Amino acid sequence: LAKKFNSGEKKDDSPNESNIPSIQKIALIGNSESGKTTFIKRIFNGVFNREYGPTISGELISIEQTFNNQKIKFNFRDTSGIKLYHEDADLVLIFVDLSKNIDQQLTTWFGIFKEATNSKTKAMVILSRSELASKDQNIESIKYHINQSIEDDLELSGRVTLFKNPISSQSISDEEILEFENEMYRVIMPA
């Protein structure tokens, strides 16, 4: 997103209907220090920074993009888990920290997602802090378990997807960002 946003393309600022972006509200939820702020700042700024402190309130980060010839304004809200911020979200990014109890996180964040969103809201689970995962953890087994949890819950099935690659809080590559962008577009703007 950062590269596309900063690409230097000249914008047509005349007020016509094709220049009015649709707005997509995206909320980030997950345990504190699960990499939510770091991940989003890396996407928007193109810079990785480990020095972020805890998010106190729902910080808003906005960016406009063109996707399939349609302008879209993405409003990312780093929620600190505050339900108010994701009640009307179009997409909720659920960060699951691989260094902590996964079942407990799924129970907590899936519960909040189901309680505080409407039936049209989609979610994407992002496995974070992969560098801190135990050597005994099998990522494929964890992904299978999460997918089973989603499929077995009628309120989650069809609404929640798992981002295919775990992310590291140590570094996030341009390739990982591009994969995330493509998956996010696919989930939020289905064909």
N, C-alpha and C positions, 0 to 999 in steps of 0.2 A: 504494500500500500504506500509506503513512504516513497519508493522510487516512482511509482505511478503518479502520486500526488505532486511530487517535486520535479516532474519531468519537463517543466517549462512550457507545456502546451498552453497556448493562448486561449483564454476563456471568452466566450461570448456572453457578456453580462446584460444584454438586452432582455427585458422582462417578457418573454414569451413562454407559452406552456411547455415547450420542449426543454427549457432551461430550469424549470421548477423540479427540484429533485424529490423523489419519493424518500421518505424518512424511515429508516430501519433502526429500531431501538434494540440495543444489545446489552444485556446485563451480565456481569461477571460475578460468579459466586464460587466459594470454596474456602477452605480453612485459611487462617492467616498464614502468611509466608508460603503460600502454595504457588507463587509465581505469577499471579494475575496481573499485577501492575507492571512487573518486569516484562512480561510477554507483550502486553499491549503497547507499552512505551517503545519496545524494540520494533514492533511492526510500524508504528507511526514515525518514530524518529530515526530509524535505521541504526540506532546505537544501543549497545547492550550496556546496562548499568546495574551493578549489584547493590548500589547504595540507597535504594528506596527504603523509606521507613514504612511503618504500617499505615494503611489507608484509614483515615479517621472518619470520613463521610463519603458519600457517593460522588467521587470525582468523575467529571464528564469530559470525554475526549471525542471530538467530532472530526469527520473527514468526508469530503465529497469525492465520489468516484463515478466513472462511467462504466456500465456493465451492460453488454448487449444493446448498445446505443441508448441506454436509459441512465439518466443521472440519478444517483442514489447518495443520500447523506446517511452515513453510519454514525449513530450516537452510541458510543461505548460508555457504559456506566459501571465503574469499579465500585461495587456496592458495599463492600465490607459485610455482606450477608444481610443488609437491611432490606426487609421484604418490600417496603414501599417502592423501592427503585425498580423492582422487576415485575410488579403487578401487570404493567402494560407492555412488557418487552415482547418483541417479535422473536428474539432468539436469546437464550440463556446459555452462556458458556460456563460449564461446571468443571472446575479444576479439582482433580483428585490427586493429592500428593502421595507419590509412591513410597515416601519414607515414613508414612503414618498408616494407621489401621484403615485399610481400604473399605471393608464392610461397614465400619462405623461412618465413614465419610459418605458412602453411597446412601445409607439409611438417612442420614441428616439432610444431604443436599437434594436427593430425589424427593424426600418428604417436603422440603421447602418449595421445590419446583412445583410439585403437584398442588400444594396448598395455595401458593401465591400467584399462579398464572392461570390463564384461560386455556381451553382445550385446543386453541389454534397456535399457541406458543410452541415453538420448537426449541430443542436443546441439543448441545453438542458437548460430550464429555471429553475433556483433555487430560491425559495422564501427564502430570508435571513432576518436576524434580527427579527425572529419571536417573541422574547421576548419584542420587542418594538411595536408590532402591537397593534392597538387600541382594547380595550375590546369590542367595537361595531363591529369589523371586524369579519366576518364569513369566516374562511379559506377555507371551502368547496365552498362557493360562489365565492371567489376570484379565486380558482382553476378552477371552471366551467367557469368563465368569461375569464380567460386566454386561456383555451382550446378552447372556442368559437372563440376568436380572432385568434387563430392559424388556426382552421378549416375554418374560413371565408376568409382567405387570401390565394389565390392560390400559392403565392410565399413561404409561410410558411408551408402550409399543406404538410405533409409527410416528412418535413425536421426538424421540431421543435417538441420537446417533453417537457413535464413538469415533473420535478423530483417530485415524489409523496409526499415527506415530507418536510415541511418548516424546515429550519435550524436556530439555534440560534447562535448569535455571542458571547454568554456568555459561551457556552460549546457545544461540538460536541462529541457525544458518539461513541464508537467503532462500535456499531450496525448501526448508521447512516452512518458512513464511509463505512462499508461493503455494505450497501444498495446502496450508491452512486457509489462505484466501480462496482458493478454488473450492475447497470443501464448504467453507462458510457461504459462498455465493450459491453453491448447489443446494444447501439446506434452506437458506433464506429466500432464494428466488428460484423455486423449482420450475423446470421447463413446462 
